[in-house]
Amino acid sequence: MTDDDRQLPGLVRELVTLSRRFRSNADRLHPDLSFVDYSLLTEMAERNGARAGDLVGLYNLNKSTISRQVTALRQAGLVVREPDPGNPRAQLLHPSDRGRELLALADARMRREVDMRTEGWSPDEVRALRTLLARYNGAASAAVEDV
């Protein structure tokens, strides 16, 4: 089966559009939060704390890149470090009270955006999109260089 038979060119186009739109919307979610800040704070909040090494692996970024981002978030008062109860030598990163406040505002704006875009959709259609996106995002990714 060819890429065209599987509708891959159109799917890639739609994924690029979705990514671009999401990034554009995320950058407008709050003047004090960049897309990267929003992503990192969301991950920390959803995991109830994350080690910097977890973020390195999750985002497939260099350790120094995550370190710079976390340092900037800490200096902005959006992230705090707490001891990891499972490893006394490690620290968990959590959104600060201010970080949680900004994240809640950004999340509410993002939900409104998604709500507006899916207005008129049935609950089954929204559930189907969520299910397919989760499946897509959960699939193993081949390195671009290997293609």
Buried (B, 14 or more C-beta within 10 A) or exposed (E): EEEEEEEEEEEEEEEEEEEEEBBEBBBEBBEBBBBBBBBBBBBBBEBEBBBBEBBBEBBEBEEEEBBEBBEBBBEBEBBBBEEBEEEEEBBBBBBBEBBBEBBEBBBEBBEEBBEEEEEEEEEEEEEEEEEEEEEEEEEEEEEEEEE
